[in-house]
Amino acid sequence: MTDPTVRGLWLAIATLTAGIIAATAGLLAWAGGMNPPTAILTGGGAFASALLLILTAVRFTAGEPE
């Protein structure tokens, strides 16, 4: 996992996946009755959480030393 191309590809996949999760969370929050700014903040929190979780899981499964 030291190749910069592979790392960039994993980052792109993680970002796109987190974006889909964030959009879904924001739409569900809005459909659940939250006002739009709160729904956007919900989506932002979901994006950050999902991205950190995915990147941590990739690092853990790749066996990279700290």
WODASUL-V973238 format. One record per residue. RES is the residue in three letters. SS is DSSP state (hx for helix, st for strand, lp for the rest). BURIAL is + if it has 24 or more other ideal C-beta (glycine too) atoms within 12 Angstrom, else -. Layout:
RES;SS;BURIAL + RES;SS;BURIAL
This chain:
MET;lp;- + THR;lp;- + ASP;lp;- + PRO;hx;- + THR;hx;- + VAL;hx;- + ARG;hx;- + GLY;hx;- + LEU;hx;- + TRP;hx;+ + LEU;hx;- + ALA;hx;- + ILE;hx;- + ALA;hx;+ + THR;hx;- + LEU;hx;- + THR;hx;- + ALA;hx;+ + GLY;hx;- + ILE;hx;- + ILE;hx;+ + ALA;hx;+ + ALA;hx;- + THR;hx;- + ALA;hx;+ + GLY;hx;+ + LEU;hx;- + LEU;hx;- + ALA;hx;+ + TRP;hx;- + ALA;hx;- + GLY;lp;- + GLY;lp;- + MET;lp;- + ASN;lp;- + PRO;hx;- + PRO;hx;- + THR;hx;- + ALA;hx;+ + ILE;hx;- + LEU;hx;- + THR;hx;+ + GLY;hx;+ + GLY;hx;- + GLY;hx;- + ALA;hx;+ + PHE;hx;+ + ALA;hx;- + SER;hx;- + ALA;hx;+ + LEU;hx;+ + LEU;hx;- + LEU;hx;- + ILE;hx;+ + LEU;hx;+ + THR;hx;- + ALA;hx;- + VAL;hx;+ + ARG;hx;- + PHE;hx;- + THR;hx;- + ALA;hx;- + GLY;lp;- + GLU;lp;- + PRO;lp;- + GLU;lp;-
